[in-house]
């Protein structure tokens, strides 16, 4: 179901804000990974690779379907990845807020790759 024209205009601004936060979050996680000197370069690389692969999948789900018919689904994904605040979402109509109320916020965590022990 499509959202109203008014919510569509607001969605565009919210989408841009969430996308910027998404990118900043990925960059911050990449920095954290690369600076973890207690891990080997290989473990940091593998962790960074997994992060980028997983975030690429997330970005497709949240941001690649840019249409009024997919806006509610995109908003719910943005909420579930904690990219928009309740205050920012409050500009949307009650109808749209009700339609996305099922979304549960979950912060991104880095999934660290364990060091591999070579069997020489």
Biopython code that builds the backbone (N, CA, C, O; Angstrom):
import numpy as np
from Bio.PDB.StructureBuilder import StructureBuilder

atoms = [
    (1, "UNK", "N", (0.842, -1.190, 0.000)),
    (1, "UNK", "CA", (0.000, 0.000, 0.000)),
    (1, "UNK", "C", (0.884, 1.249, 0.000)),
    (1, "UNK", "O", (1.861, 1.323, 0.745)),
    (2, "UNK", "N", (0.553, 2.187, -0.802)),
    (2, "UNK", "CA", (1.319, 3.427, -0.909)),
    (2, "UNK", "C", (1.040, 4.365, 0.255)),
    (2, "UNK", "O", (-0.030, 4.330, 0.863)),
    (3, "UNK", "N", (2.022, 5.197, 0.550)),
    (3, "UNK", "CA", (1.813, 6.220, 1.556)),
    (3, "UNK", "C", (1.271, 7.477, 0.884)),
    (3, "UNK", "O", (1.328, 7.613, -0.338)),
    (4, "UNK", "N", (0.757, 8.373, 1.678)),
    (4, "UNK", "CA", (0.179, 9.609, 1.141)),
    (4, "UNK", "C", (1.270, 10.471, 0.505)),
    (4, "UNK", "O", (2.459, 10.300, 0.771)),
    (5, "UNK", "N", (0.835, 11.386, -0.331)),
    (5, "UNK", "CA", (1.774, 12.308, -0.978)),
    (5, "UNK", "C", (2.544, 13.118, 0.069)),
    (5, "UNK", "O", (3.746, 13.344, -0.073)),
    (6, "UNK", "N", (1.850, 13.549, 1.109)),
    (6, "UNK", "CA", (2.489, 14.318, 2.175)),
    (6, "UNK", "C", (3.574, 13.494, 2.868)),
    (6, "UNK", "O", (4.678, 13.989, 3.095)),
    (7, "UNK", "N", (3.265, 12.240, 3.206)),
    (7, "UNK", "CA", (4.253, 11.376, 3.845)),
    (7, "UNK", "C", (5.382, 11.018, 2.886)),
    (7, "UNK", "O", (6.522, 10.837, 3.313)),
    (8, "UNK", "N", (5.080, 10.915, 1.608)),
    (8, "UNK", "CA", (6.113, 10.612, 0.619)),
    (8, "UNK", "C", (7.174, 11.707, 0.605)),
    (8, "UNK", "O", (8.369, 11.418, 0.548)),
    (9, "UNK", "N", (6.739, 12.958, 0.656)),
    (9, "UNK", "CA", (7.675, 14.081, 0.686)),
    (9, "UNK", "C", (8.530, 14.026, 1.946)),
    (9, "UNK", "O", (9.734, 14.274, 1.893)),
    (10, "UNK", "N", (7.919, 13.705, 3.065)),
    (10, "UNK", "CA", (8.652, 13.597, 4.332)),
    (10, "UNK", "C", (9.571, 12.374, 4.315)),
    (10, "UNK", "O", (10.675, 12.410, 4.858)),
    (11, "UNK", "N", (9.110, 11.307, 3.693)),
    (11, "UNK", "CA", (9.920, 10.094, 3.572)),
    (11, "UNK", "C", (11.229, 10.384, 2.857)),
    (11, "UNK", "O", (12.279, 9.885, 3.261)),
    (12, "UNK", "N", (11.181, 11.184, 1.800)),
    (12, "UNK", "CA", (12.389, 11.492, 1.036)),
    (12, "UNK", "C", (13.460, 12.120, 1.928)),
    (12, "UNK", "O", (14.636, 11.764, 1.844)),
    (13, "UNK", "N", (13.044, 13.052, 2.779)),
    (13, "UNK", "CA", (13.995, 13.702, 3.691)),
    (13, "UNK", "C", (14.491, 12.714, 4.754)),
    (13, "UNK", "O", (15.679, 12.695, 5.078)),
    (14, "UNK", "N", (13.591, 11.901, 5.289)),
    (14, "UNK", "CA", (13.980, 10.907, 6.286)),
    (14, "UNK", "C", (14.929, 9.869, 5.687)),
    (14, "UNK", "O", (15.885, 9.444, 6.336)),
    (15, "UNK", "N", (14.661, 9.472, 4.466)),
    (15, "UNK", "CA", (15.508, 8.501, 3.773)),
    (15, "UNK", "C", (16.919, 9.042, 3.627)),
    (15, "UNK", "O", (17.886, 8.327, 3.888)),
    (16, "UNK", "N", (17.048, 10.295, 3.212)),
    (16, "UNK", "CA", (18.369, 10.910, 3.043)),
    (16, "UNK", "C", (19.119, 10.962, 4.377)),
    (16, "UNK", "O", (20.316, 10.679, 4.427)),
    (17, "UNK", "N", (18.432, 11.316, 5.436)),
    (17, "UNK", "CA", (19.030, 11.371, 6.770)),
    (17, "UNK", "C", (19.484, 9.980, 7.219)),
    (17, "UNK", "O", (20.598, 9.817, 7.716)),
    (18, "UNK", "N", (18.628, 8.991, 7.044)),
    (18, "UNK", "CA", (18.953, 7.619, 7.446)),
    (18, "UNK", "C", (20.119, 7.068, 6.620)),
    (18, "UNK", "O", (20.977, 6.368, 7.158)),
    (19, "UNK", "N", (20.157, 7.369, 5.345)),
    (19, "UNK", "CA", (21.235, 6.893, 4.486)),
    (19, "UNK", "C", (22.582, 7.474, 4.928)),
    (19, "UNK", "O", (23.586, 6.763, 4.974)),
    (20, "UNK", "N", (22.595, 8.746, 5.246)),
    (20, "UNK", "CA", (23.828, 9.382, 5.733)),
    (20, "UNK", "C", (24.278, 8.723, 7.041)),
    (20, "UNK", "O", (25.462, 8.439, 7.217)),
    (21, "UNK", "N", (23.346, 8.482, 7.949)),
    (21, "UNK", "CA", (23.688, 7.816, 9.213)),
    (21, "UNK", "C", (24.178, 6.391, 8.974)),
    (21, "UNK", "O", (25.087, 5.916, 9.655)),
    (22, "UNK", "N", (23.579, 5.725, 8.020)),
    (22, "UNK", "CA", (24.005, 4.371, 7.679)),
    (22, "UNK", "C", (25.472, 4.381, 7.246)),
    (22, "UNK", "O", (26.282, 3.609, 7.759)),
    (23, "UNK", "N", (25.807, 5.262, 6.298)),
    (23, "UNK", "CA", (27.183, 5.353, 5.810)),
    (23, "UNK", "C", (28.153, 5.702, 6.937)),
    (23, "UNK", "O", (29.222, 5.103, 7.045)),
    (24, "UNK", "N", (27.785, 6.661, 7.768)),
    (24, "UNK", "CA", (28.653, 7.055, 8.879)),
    (24, "UNK", "C", (28.862, 5.900, 9.853)),
    (24, "UNK", "O", (29.955, 5.726, 10.391)),
    (25, "UNK", "N", (27.818, 5.115, 10.079)),
    (25, "UNK", "CA", (27.933, 3.965, 10.962)),
    (25, "UNK", "C", (28.873, 2.911, 10.406)),
    (25, "UNK", "O", (29.671, 2.334, 11.144)),
    (26, "UNK", "N", (28.782, 2.658, 9.113)),
    (26, "UNK", "CA", (29.670, 1.682, 8.478)),
    (26, "UNK", "C", (31.116, 2.171, 8.555)),
    (26, "UNK", "O", (32.021, 1.392, 8.854)),
    (27, "UNK", "N", (31.331, 3.446, 8.287)),
    (27, "UNK", "CA", (32.686, 3.993, 8.349)),
    (27, "UNK", "C", (33.247, 3.935, 9.767)),
    (27, "UNK", "O", (34.425, 3.632, 9.953)),
    (28, "UNK", "N", (32.420, 4.223, 10.761)),
    (28, "UNK", "CA", (32.870, 4.149, 12.155)),
    (28, "UNK", "C", (33.219, 2.711, 12.537)),
    (28, "UNK", "O", (34.222, 2.472, 13.210)),
    (29, "UNK", "N", (32.402, 1.764, 12.114)),
    (29, "UNK", "CA", (32.682, 0.356, 12.399)),
    (29, "UNK", "C", (33.963, -0.085, 11.699)),
    (29, "UNK", "O", (34.761, -0.823, 12.278)),
    (30, "UNK", "N", (34.165, 0.356, 10.469)),
    (30, "UNK", "CA", (35.383, 0.005, 9.728)),
    (30, "UNK", "C", (36.620, 0.551, 10.442)),
    (30, "UNK", "O", (37.653, -0.116, 10.510)),
    (31, "UNK", "N", (36.507, 1.743, 10.961)),
    (31, "UNK", "CA", (37.628, 2.337, 11.701)),
    (31, "UNK", "C", (37.901, 1.533, 12.972)),
    (31, "UNK", "O", (39.056, 1.243, 13.285)),
    (32, "UNK", "N", (36.858, 1.175, 13.698)),
    (32, "UNK", "CA", (37.015, 0.372, 14.912)),
    (32, "UNK", "C", (37.700, -0.953, 14.593)),
    (32, "UNK", "O", (38.598, -1.389, 15.314)),
    (33, "UNK", "N", (37.273, -1.580, 13.520)),
    (33, "UNK", "CA", (37.857, -2.863, 13.118)),
    (33, "UNK", "C", (39.329, -2.694, 12.748)),
    (33, "UNK", "O", (40.179, -3.457, 13.209)),
    (34, "UNK", "N", (39.625, -1.717, 11.935)),
    (34, "UNK", "CA", (41.000, -1.552, 11.456)),
    (34, "UNK", "C", (41.958, -1.162, 12.577)),
    (34, "UNK", "O", (43.153, -1.445, 12.492)),
    (35, "UNK", "N", (41.452, -0.520, 13.623)),
    (35, "UNK", "CA", (42.303, -0.087, 14.731)),
    (35, "UNK", "C", (42.429, -1.125, 15.847)),
    (35, "UNK", "O", (43.135, -0.885, 16.826)),
    (36, "UNK", "N", (41.768, -2.259, 15.722)),
    (36, "UNK", "CA", (41.826, -3.300, 16.758)),
    (36, "UNK", "C", (43.134, -4.071, 16.614)),
    (36, "UNK", "O", (43.159, -5.157, 16.034)),
    (37, "UNK", "N", (44.196, -3.520, 17.130)),
    (37, "UNK", "CA", (45.527, -4.091, 16.928)),
    (37, "UNK", "C", (45.768, -5.369, 17.710)),
    (37, "UNK", "O", (46.784, -6.033, 17.502)),
    (38, "UNK", "N", (44.863, -5.728, 18.599)),
    (38, "UNK", "CA", (45.012, -6.996, 19.316)),
    (38, "UNK", "C", (44.662, -8.179, 18.415)),
    (38, "UNK", "O", (44.954, -9.326, 18.752)),
    (39, "UNK", "N", (44.048, -7.905, 17.291)),
    (39, "UNK", "CA", (43.743, -8.961, 16.310)),
    (39, "UNK", "C", (44.748, -8.908, 15.176)),
    (39, "UNK", "O", (45.336, -7.864, 14.893)),
    (40, "UNK", "N", (44.929, -10.027, 14.544)),
    (40, "UNK", "CA", (45.820, -10.074, 13.384)),
    (40, "UNK", "C", (45.214, -9.274, 12.232)),
    (40, "UNK", "O", (44.018, -8.984, 12.207)),
    (41, "UNK", "N", (46.068, -8.935, 11.299)),
    (41, "UNK", "CA", (45.592, -8.231, 10.106)),
    (41, "UNK", "C", (44.563, -9.084, 9.371)),
    (41, "UNK", "O", (43.580, -8.561, 8.846)),
    (42, "UNK", "N", (44.789, -10.397, 9.334)),
    (42, "UNK", "CA", (43.839, -11.282, 8.662)),
    (42, "UNK", "C", (42.467, -11.247, 9.327)),
    (42, "UNK", "O", (41.450, -11.139, 8.642)),
    (43, "UNK", "N", (42.431, -11.336, 10.643)),
    (43, "UNK", "CA", (41.148, -11.319, 11.362)),
    (43, "UNK", "C", (40.436, -9.985, 11.171)),
    (43, "UNK", "O", (39.214, -9.942, 11.022)),
    (44, "UNK", "N", (41.199, -8.904, 11.175)),
    (44, "UNK", "CA", (40.576, -7.588, 10.943)),
    (44, "UNK", "C", (40.047, -7.498, 9.519)),
    (44, "UNK", "O", (38.947, -6.993, 9.294)),
    (45, "UNK", "N", (40.826, -7.985, 8.556)),
    (45, "UNK", "CA", (40.370, -7.966, 7.167)),
    (45, "UNK", "C", (39.096, -8.788, 7.010)),
    (45, "UNK", "O", (38.140, -8.328, 6.386)),
    (46, "UNK", "N", (39.070, -9.992, 7.564)),
    (46, "UNK", "CA", (37.902, -10.866, 7.432)),
    (46, "UNK", "C", (36.687, -10.261, 8.127)),
    (46, "UNK", "O", (35.567, -10.382, 7.630)),
    (47, "UNK", "N", (36.894, -9.616, 9.265)),
    (47, "UNK", "CA", (35.795, -8.938, 9.957)),
    (47, "UNK", "C", (35.282, -7.777, 9.108)),
    (47, "UNK", "O", (34.072, -7.589, 8.974)),
    (48, "UNK", "N", (36.189, -7.009, 8.542)),
    (48, "UNK", "CA", (35.811, -5.880, 7.682)),
    (48, "UNK", "C", (35.086, -6.367, 6.433)),
    (48, "UNK", "O", (34.101, -5.761, 6.011)),
    (49, "UNK", "N", (35.562, -7.446, 5.847)),
    (49, "UNK", "CA", (34.900, -8.016, 4.670)),
    (49, "UNK", "C", (33.470, -8.422, 5.008)),
    (49, "UNK", "O", (32.539, -8.110, 4.264)),
    (50, "UNK", "N", (33.296, -9.115, 6.125)),
    (50, "UNK", "CA", (31.958, -9.554, 6.543)),
    (50, "UNK", "C", (31.053, -8.348, 6.810)),
    (50, "UNK", "O", (29.885, -8.340, 6.421)),
    (51, "UNK", "N", (31.602, -7.342, 7.470)),
    (51, "UNK", "CA", (30.830, -6.120, 7.735)),
    (51, "UNK", "C", (30.326, -5.511, 6.430)),
    (51, "UNK", "O", (29.145, -5.187, 6.308)),
    (52, "UNK", "N", (31.222, -5.356, 5.455)),
    (52, "UNK", "CA", (30.828, -4.712, 4.190)),
    (52, "UNK", "C", (29.810, -5.552, 3.435)),
    (52, "UNK", "O", (28.847, -5.026, 2.879)),
    (53, "UNK", "N", (30.028, -6.844, 3.419)),
    (53, "UNK", "CA", (29.086, -7.743, 2.740)),
    (53, "UNK", "C", (27.698, -7.655, 3.383)),
    (53, "UNK", "O", (26.693, -7.524, 2.685)),
    (54, "UNK", "N", (27.650, -7.728, 4.711)),
    (54, "UNK", "CA", (26.367, -7.667, 5.405)),
    (54, "UNK", "C", (25.686, -6.317, 5.238)),
    (54, "UNK", "O", (24.472, -6.248, 5.043)),
    (55, "UNK", "N", (26.473, -5.235, 5.315)),
    (55, "UNK", "CA", (25.881, -3.903, 5.171)),
    (55, "UNK", "C", (25.415, -3.663, 3.741)),
    (55, "UNK", "O", (24.436, -2.950, 3.522)),
    (56, "UNK", "N", (26.100, -4.248, 2.770)),
    (56, "UNK", "CA", (25.628, -4.143, 1.385)),
    (56, "UNK", "C", (24.247, -4.774, 1.246)),
    (56, "UNK", "O", (23.383, -4.230, 0.559)),
    (57, "UNK", "N", (24.038, -5.910, 1.889)),
    (57, "UNK", "CA", (22.711, -6.545, 1.869)),
    (57, "UNK", "C", (21.675, -5.660, 2.551)),
    (57, "UNK", "O", (20.546, -5.539, 2.076)),
    (58, "UNK", "N", (22.062, -5.041, 3.666)),
    (58, "UNK", "CA", (21.135, -4.163, 4.392)),
    (58, "UNK", "C", (20.754, -2.941, 3.570)),
    (58, "UNK", "O", (19.594, -2.529, 3.558)),
    (59, "UNK", "N", (21.729, -2.365, 2.888)),
    (59, "UNK", "CA", (21.446, -1.146, 2.130)),
    (59, "UNK", "C", (20.465, -1.425, 0.996)),
    (59, "UNK", "O", (19.629, -0.583, 0.669)),
    (60, "UNK", "N", (20.569, -2.597, 0.406)),
    (60, "UNK", "CA", (19.625, -2.975, -0.648)),
    (60, "UNK", "C", (18.209, -3.060, -0.072)),
    (60, "UNK", "O", (17.264, -2.527, -0.652)),
    (61, "UNK", "N", (18.072, -3.729, 1.065)),
    (61, "UNK", "CA", (16.742, -3.872, 1.677)),
    (61, "UNK", "C", (16.134, -2.532, 2.091)),
    (61, "UNK", "O", (14.926, -2.328, 1.968)),
    (62, "UNK", "N", (16.966, -1.633, 2.575)),
    (62, "UNK", "CA", (16.442, -0.367, 3.088)),
    (62, "UNK", "C", (16.291, 0.733, 2.058)),
    (62, "UNK", "O", (15.328, 1.499, 2.109)),
    (63, "UNK", "N", (17.225, 0.825, 1.122)),
    (63, "UNK", "CA", (17.301, 2.027, 0.312)),
    (63, "UNK", "C", (17.153, 1.834, -1.196)),
    (63, "UNK", "O", (16.948, 2.819, -1.905)),
    (64, "UNK", "N", (17.244, 0.628, -1.709)),
    (64, "UNK", "CA", (17.201, 0.453, -3.155)),
    (64, "UNK", "C", (15.793, 0.497, -3.752)),
    (64, "UNK", "O", (15.636, 0.744, -4.947)),
    (65, "UNK", "N", (14.800, 0.268, -2.951)),
    (65, "UNK", "CA", (13.428, 0.274, -3.461)),
    (65, "UNK", "C", (12.803, 1.639, -3.175)),
    (65, "UNK", "O", (12.123, 1.833, -2.167)),
    (66, "UNK", "N", (13.047, 2.559, -4.071)),
    (66, "UNK", "CA", (12.637, 3.946, -3.873)),
    (66, "UNK", "C", (11.298, 4.192, -4.558)),
    (66, "UNK", "O", (11.233, 4.756, -5.650)),
    (67, "UNK", "N", (10.232, 3.756, -3.891)),
    (67, "UNK", "CA", (8.902, 3.956, -4.444)),
    (67, "UNK", "C", (7.906, 4.157, -3.306)),
    (67, "UNK", "O", (8.148, 3.748, -2.171)),
    (68, "UNK", "N", (6.810, 4.779, -3.624)),
    (68, "UNK", "CA", (5.783, 5.018, -2.604)),
    (68, "UNK", "C", (5.212, 3.710, -2.078)),
    (68, "UNK", "O", (4.834, 3.624, -0.910)),
    (69, "UNK", "N", (5.148, 2.698, -2.924)),
    (69, "UNK", "CA", (4.570, 1.433, -2.493)),
    (69, "UNK", "C", (5.493, 0.676, -1.526)),
    (69, "UNK", "O", (5.026, -0.179, -0.775)),
    (70, "UNK", "N", (6.780, 0.979, -1.537)),
    (70, "UNK", "CA", (7.744, 0.305, -0.651)),
    (70, "UNK", "C", (8.216, 1.189, 0.495)),
    (70, "UNK", "O", (9.052, 0.766, 1.294)),
    (71, "UNK", "N", (7.697, 2.405, 0.588)),
    (71, "UNK", "CA", (8.188, 3.366, 1.579)),
    (71, "UNK", "C", (7.984, 2.886, 3.010)),
    (71, "UNK", "O", (8.877, 3.049, 3.841)),
    (72, "UNK", "N", (6.838, 2.303, 3.314)),
    (72, "UNK", "CA", (6.600, 1.837, 4.686)),
    (72, "UNK", "C", (7.565, 0.723, 5.059)),
    (72, "UNK", "O", (8.103, 0.704, 6.166)),
    (73, "UNK", "N", (7.779, -0.190, 4.147)),
    (73, "UNK", "CA", (8.730, -1.277, 4.390)),
    (73, "UNK", "C", (10.136, -0.717, 4.613)),
    (73, "UNK", "O", (10.853, -1.171, 5.505)),
    (74, "UNK", "N", (10.524, 0.253, 3.817)),
    (74, "UNK", "CA", (11.836, 0.884, 3.973)),
    (74, "UNK", "C", (11.947, 1.588, 5.316)),
    (74, "UNK", "O", (12.964, 1.476, 6.001)),
    (75, "UNK", "N", (10.907, 2.308, 5.689)),
    (75, "UNK", "CA", (10.910, 2.994, 6.983)),
    (75, "UNK", "C", (11.051, 2.006, 8.139)),
    (75, "UNK", "O", (11.800, 2.253, 9.084)),
    (76, "UNK", "N", (10.339, 0.900, 8.062)),
    (76, "UNK", "CA", (10.427, -0.115, 9.113)),
    (76, "UNK", "C", (11.850, -0.658, 9.212)),
    (76, "UNK", "O", (12.349, -0.882, 10.315)),
    (77, "UNK", "N", (12.502, -0.870, 8.083)),
    (77, "UNK", "CA", (13.894, -1.326, 8.086)),
    (77, "UNK", "C", (14.823, -0.267, 8.696)),
    (77, "UNK", "O", (15.741, -0.597, 9.446)),
    (78, "UNK", "N", (14.578, 0.989, 8.370)),
    (78, "UNK", "CA", (15.389, 2.074, 8.924)),
    (78, "UNK", "C", (15.232, 2.142, 10.438)),
    (78, "UNK", "O", (16.199, 2.379, 11.162)),
    (79, "UNK", "N", (14.018, 1.936, 10.903)),
    (79, "UNK", "CA", (13.764, 1.922, 12.347)),
    (79, "UNK", "C", (14.462, 0.725, 12.978)),
    (79, "UNK", "O", (15.123, 0.860, 14.008)),
    (80, "UNK", "N", (14.318, -0.431, 12.369)),
    (80, "UNK", "CA", (14.901, -1.632, 12.961)),
    (80, "UNK", "C", (16.425, -1.533, 13.055)),
    (80, "UNK", "O", (17.032, -2.184, 13.905)),
    (81, "UNK", "N", (17.041, -0.734, 12.200)),
    (81, "UNK", "CA", (18.486, -0.531, 12.270)),
    (81, "UNK", "C", (18.838, 0.756, 13.006)),
    (81, "UNK", "O", (19.977, 1.221, 12.956)),
    (82, "UNK", "N", (17.850, 1.326, 13.689)),
    (82, "UNK", "CA", (18.035, 2.481, 14.569)),
    (82, "UNK", "C", (18.651, 3.680, 13.847)),
    (82, "UNK", "O", (19.556, 4.331, 14.368)),
    (83, "UNK", "N", (18.156, 3.961, 12.654)),
    (83, "UNK", "CA", (18.682, 5.059, 11.854)),
    (83, "UNK", "C", (17.846, 6.330, 11.943)),
    (83, "UNK", "O", (18.281, 7.387, 11.487)),
    (84, "UNK", "N", (16.643, 6.241, 12.527)),
    (84, "UNK", "CA", (15.772, 7.403, 12.682)),
    (84, "UNK", "C", (15.233, 7.430, 14.103)),
    (84, "UNK", "O", (14.916, 6.389, 14.678)),
    (85, "UNK", "N", (15.132, 8.627, 14.664)),
    (85, "UNK", "CA", (14.611, 8.772, 16.023)),
    (85, "UNK", "C", (13.087, 8.877, 16.002)),
    (85, "UNK", "O", (12.487, 9.156, 14.964)),
    (86, "UNK", "N", (12.483, 8.653, 17.139)),
    (86, "UNK", "CA", (11.031, 8.821, 17.259)),
    (86, "UNK", "C", (10.629, 10.256, 16.945)),
    (86, "UNK", "O", (9.593, 10.497, 16.325)),
    (87, "UNK", "N", (11.436, 11.187, 17.366)),
    (87, "UNK", "CA", (11.156, 12.594, 17.097)),
    (87, "UNK", "C", (11.145, 12.874, 15.593)),
    (87, "UNK", "O", (10.265, 13.578, 15.098)),
    (88, "UNK", "N", (12.103, 12.333, 14.881)),
    (88, "UNK", "CA", (12.163, 12.532, 13.429)),
    (88, "UNK", "C", (10.977, 11.868, 12.739)),
    (88, "UNK", "O", (10.435, 12.403, 11.772)),
    (89, "UNK", "N", (10.579, 10.709, 13.237)),
    (89, "UNK", "CA", (9.444, 9.993, 12.644)),
    (89, "UNK", "C", (8.107, 10.663, 12.950)),
    (89, "UNK", "O", (7.119, 10.420, 12.257)),
    (90, "UNK", "N", (8.073, 11.490, 13.965)),
    (90, "UNK", "CA", (6.810, 12.107, 14.389)),
    (90, "UNK", "C", (6.190, 13.022, 13.331)),
    (90, "UNK", "O", (5.031, 13.413, 13.466)),
    (91, "UNK", "N", (6.933, 13.366, 12.289)),
    (91, "UNK", "CA", (6.385, 14.210, 11.218)),
    (91, "UNK", "C", (5.432, 13.425, 10.315)),
    (91, "UNK", "O", (4.670, 14.018, 9.550)),
    (92, "UNK", "N", (5.474, 12.100, 10.401)),
    (92, "UNK", "CA", (4.634, 11.252, 9.552)),
    (92, "UNK", "C", (3.210, 11.166, 10.095)),
    (92, "UNK", "O", (2.963, 11.413, 11.276)),
    (93, "UNK", "N", (2.300, 10.820, 9.231)),
    (93, "UNK", "CA", (0.890, 10.696, 9.622)),
    (93, "UNK", "C", (0.696, 9.522, 10.579)),
    (93, "UNK", "O", (1.515, 8.605, 10.632)),
    (94, "UNK", "N", (-0.395, 9.566, 11.327)),
    (94, "UNK", "CA", (-0.736, 8.477, 12.243)),
    (94, "UNK", "C", (-0.906, 7.164, 11.479)),
    (94, "UNK", "O", (-0.540, 6.100, 11.977)),
    (95, "UNK", "N", (-1.451, 7.240, 10.294)),
    (95, "UNK", "CA", (-1.655, 6.044, 9.475)),
    (95, "UNK", "C", (-0.319, 5.356, 9.161)),
    (95, "UNK", "O", (-0.190, 4.139, 9.298)),
    (96, "UNK", "N", (0.658, 6.143, 8.744)),
    (96, "UNK", "CA", (1.969, 5.574, 8.423)),
    (96, "UNK", "C", (2.667, 5.088, 9.685)),
    (96, "UNK", "O", (3.266, 4.013, 9.690)),
    (97, "UNK", "N", (2.592, 5.872, 10.753)),
    (97, "UNK", "CA", (3.223, 5.449, 12.012)),
    (97, "UNK", "C", (2.620, 4.142, 12.518)),
    (97, "UNK", "O", (3.335, 3.275, 13.022)),
    (98, "UNK", "N", (1.327, 4.007, 12.386)),
    (98, "UNK", "CA", (0.663, 2.773, 12.799)),
    (98, "UNK", "C", (1.114, 1.595, 11.937)),
    (98, "UNK", "O", (1.300, 0.488, 12.443)),
    (99, "UNK", "N", (1.288, 1.831, 10.644)),
    (99, "UNK", "CA", (1.677, 0.765, 9.713)),
    (99, "UNK", "C", (3.105, 0.268, 9.959)),
    (99, "UNK", "O", (3.433, -0.861, 9.596)),
    (100, "UNK", "N", (3.952, 1.096, 10.568)),
    (100, "UNK", "CA", (5.342, 0.695, 10.815)),
    (100, "UNK", "C", (5.618, 0.443, 12.295)),
    (100, "UNK", "O", (6.771, 0.282, 12.694)),
    (101, "UNK", "N", (4.577, 0.409, 13.096)),
    (101, "UNK", "CA", (4.753, 0.263, 14.549)),
    (101, "UNK", "C", (5.328, -1.088, 14.954)),
    (101, "UNK", "O", (5.783, -1.244, 16.086)),
    (102, "UNK", "N", (5.316, -2.049, 14.068)),
    (102, "UNK", "CA", (5.859, -3.375, 14.368)),
    (102, "UNK", "C", (7.395, -3.397, 14.413)),
    (102, "UNK", "O", (7.985, -4.329, 14.959)),
    (103, "UNK", "N", (8.030, -2.385, 13.845)),
    (103, "UNK", "CA", (9.491, -2.366, 13.747)),
    (103, "UNK", "C", (10.123, -2.225, 15.130)),
    (103, "UNK", "O", (9.716, -1.384, 15.931)),
    (104, "UNK", "N", (11.116, -3.055, 15.392)),
    (104, "UNK", "CA", (11.824, -3.060, 16.676)),
    (104, "UNK", "C", (13.254, -2.605, 16.442)),
    (104, "UNK", "O", (13.940, -3.108, 15.552)),
    (105, "UNK", "N", (13.692, -1.659, 17.240)),
    (105, "UNK", "CA", (15.049, -1.117, 17.091)),
    (105, "UNK", "C", (16.096, -2.124, 17.553)),
    (105, "UNK", "O", (15.970, -2.751, 18.605)),
    (106, "UNK", "N", (17.129, -2.254, 16.730)),
    (106, "UNK", "CA", (18.274, -3.097, 17.074)),
    (106, "UNK", "C", (19.524, -2.374, 16.611)),
    (106, "UNK", "O", (19.648, -2.015, 15.440)),
    (107, "UNK", "N", (20.422, -2.169, 17.511)),
    (107, "UNK", "CA", (21.676, -1.518, 17.136)),
    (107, "UNK", "C", (22.564, -2.507, 16.391)),
    (107, "UNK", "O", (22.541, -3.711, 16.646)),
    (108, "UNK", "N", (23.332, -1.972, 15.480)),
    (108, "UNK", "CA", (24.318, -2.792, 14.789)),
    (108, "UNK", "C", (25.439, -3.152, 15.756)),
    (108, "UNK", "O", (25.876, -2.315, 16.546)),
    (109, "UNK", "N", (25.895, -4.377, 15.693)),
    (109, "UNK", "CA", (27.076, -4.814, 16.421)),
    (109, "UNK", "C", (28.072, -5.357, 15.409)),
    (109, "UNK", "O", (27.693, -5.887, 14.364)),
    (110, "UNK", "N", (29.327, -5.220, 15.730)),
    (110, "UNK", "CA", (30.366, -5.790, 14.876)),
    (110, "UNK", "C", (30.468, -7.275, 15.211)),
    (110, "UNK", "O", (30.566, -7.656, 16.377)),
    (111, "UNK", "N", (30.445, -8.097, 14.182)),
    (111, "UNK", "CA", (30.630, -9.533, 14.361)),
    (111, "UNK", "C", (32.094, -9.840, 14.089)),
    (111, "UNK", "O", (32.523, -9.955, 12.941)),
    (112, "UNK", "N", (32.843, -9.970, 15.166)),
    (112, "UNK", "CA", (34.275, -10.184, 15.050)),
    (112, "UNK", "C", (34.562, -11.602, 14.581)),
    (112, "UNK", "O", (33.924, -12.556, 15.025)),
    (113, "UNK", "N", (35.520, -11.728, 13.687)),
    (113, "UNK", "CA", (35.975, -13.022, 13.202)),
    (113, "UNK", "C", (37.039, -13.528, 14.170)),
    (113, "UNK", "O", (37.953, -12.790, 14.539)),
    (114, "UNK", "N", (36.916, -14.777, 14.574)),
    (114, "UNK", "CA", (37.891, -15.360, 15.491)),
    (114, "UNK", "C", (39.223, -15.592, 14.778)),
    (114, "UNK", "O", (39.275, -15.864, 13.579)),
    (115, "UNK", "N", (40.272, -15.477, 15.544)),
    (115, "UNK", "CA", (41.599, -15.796, 15.010)),
    (115, "UNK", "C", (41.651, -17.253, 14.627)),
    (115, "UNK", "O", (41.135, -18.106, 15.349)),
    (116, "UNK", "N", (42.255, -17.542, 13.527)),
    (116, "UNK", "CA", (42.416, -18.937, 13.110)),
    (116, "UNK", "C", (43.791, -19.433, 13.519)),
    (116, "UNK", "O", (44.793, -18.737, 13.355)),
    (117, "UNK", "N", (43.826, -20.620, 14.043)),
    (117, "UNK", "CA", (45.086, -21.231, 14.432)),
    (117, "UNK", "C", (45.519, -22.141, 13.297)),
    (117, "UNK", "O", (44.784, -23.043, 12.896)),
    (118, "UNK", "N", (46.699, -21.901, 12.791)),
    (118, "UNK", "CA", (47.181, -22.718, 11.669)),
    (118, "UNK", "C", (47.641, -24.080, 12.189)),
    (118, "UNK", "O", (48.182, -24.182, 13.290)),
    (119, "UNK", "N", (47.427, -25.090, 11.411)),
    (119, "UNK", "CA", (47.787, -26.448, 11.811)),
    (119, "UNK", "C", (49.076, -26.913, 11.180)),
    (119, "UNK", "O", (49.144, -28.012, 10.629)),
    (120, "UNK", "N", (50.119, -26.070, 11.257)),
    (120, "UNK", "CA", (51.415, -26.435, 10.656)),
    (120, "UNK", "C", (52.002, -27.668, 11.274)),
    (120, "UNK", "O", (53.085, -28.101, 10.879)),
]
sb = StructureBuilder()
sb.init_structure("model")
sb.init_model(0)
sb.init_chain("A")
sb.init_seg("    ")
for serial, (resi, resn, name, xyz) in enumerate(atoms, 1):
    if name == "N":
        sb.init_residue(resn, " ", resi, " ")
    sb.init_atom(name, np.array(xyz, "f"), 0.0, 1.0, " ", f" {name:<3s}", serial, name[0])
structure = sb.get_structure()
